[in-house]
Amino acid sequence: MSKREDQHEDLLPLLRSKNKNVNLPDDVGFYRNKGTWEIEMDSEQVTANLQTDIAAFEGWALAIKRWAGAKEPGLEVHLRWEPPSENHELYLHYERFLYRVIRFKEAVDWFKVAPGCSKHLDKSRVLKRNGEPKKSEAPFFVNVPGKRTEPIIVKARNAFEMSERDVELWLSQNPKQLLETVKWRGNLKRQVPVGVFEGDIKADTDNRKFRVFPGTSSKVDLSAVDPKKGVALFELKKSGNIKVGALSELIFYTHLVRDIGLNVFTYRYEDRKEFEKDLSSARNVRGFVLTDRMHPLFDKEAFGLLNKTFKGTGKQFGLVQYDSCLTCSLGT
C-alpha cells in the first residue's frame, strides 16, 4: 500500500523496554511522522479476524501510546488503511472494522484517522462519522442463545492443561469466586451472542442482506448483569494465549453491548427474556480480559490509560487472572 519505508526497528526498542521478546506484526506498517506514530493497514488486514494481531489496531495503538508516549505525553496515534472492494468475500469484517474505528476515535482523544481516510467511514452501515446512529430507530437486532445441553465439567488438577471451552464451562458452573473477585452480583451467563442483523434475524445466501457483522455465532465468553453496576463481560483466553487481539476483541464487545443499552442495537420483542431486558437497561459496561497472563505490553499503566480515555463513556476495562487452580484475582 505505502511506498514509505516502515519503521518497525525504530518502534521496537520503545516497546521492548517492557519485554525484549515483544514483536510487531510484519504485515502492518508503522511510521513516524512528527508528533505521531501512524499505523497502516491494507485491505487484507481490515478484513481479518479481529482476534489476530494483524487486525488489532486498538491494541497496537494503546501499546504505542503507553510505551512510545511514556516520554512524549502529546504523542498521537493515527490509523491509515486501504478499503477492500465492496464485493470482497470478507466485506462484513470491514463493516465491523469501520464500526470499531468510529467508536474508538470517538472516545480516545489521542487516536485519529489519518488524512484522506475519514471519507471511508461514510461506508459504515451503522454509524455516522461522529458516532451517531445512521437511523433514528434501531433496525439492528442482536441474536439470542438457542437451547443447549452443557456437560458438567470437573476441574483438572492443573487448570492450565484444560481446554478454553472447559475452563469457560467450569467457571460458568462455579461462578462465585470470579464474581466476588470483581465485586459483581448477578448470574454468570456463558456464550452470550452478539451477532448483529438488519431488519430481521435470518440466514441469507449472500451473507449481507440481513447480517451486519461477520459471525452469527459470535459470542461473549461470560457475562453478568449487576442491577446496580451494569454489565460485566469476560473475554476468556486459554493459558498461554497472550495475543494483542484479545484486547481489541474485548473492546469491540464492550462497544456493542453498550450500544444495546443506547438502542443502537436491540432485541426482537419475542427474544426479550429477563437477561436481555436487564442487559438492555444497563448504562455501564465493564470489560475484563480473563487469562492466566496478559500480553506484556498491557500492564497496569496501560489499563489505566485505557480507562482514563474512556472515562464518561459508560465503558471500563480491567484484567482478571486465574492460576492453575482456577482461583481468580484482579490483575496488576
Secondary structure by P-SEA (a helix, b strand, c coil): cccccccaaaaaaaaacccccccccccbbbbbcccbbbbbbcccccccccccccccaaaaaaaaaaccccccccbbbbbbbbbccccccaaaaaaaaaaaaaaaaacccccccccccccccccccccccccccccccccbbbbbbcbbbbcccccccccccccaaaaaaaaaaccaaaaaaacccccccccccbbbbccccccccccccccccccccccccbbbbbccccbbbbbcccccccccaaaaaaaaaaaaaaaaaacccccccccccaaaaaaaaccbbbbbbccccccccccaaaaaaaaaaacccccccbbbbbcccccccccc
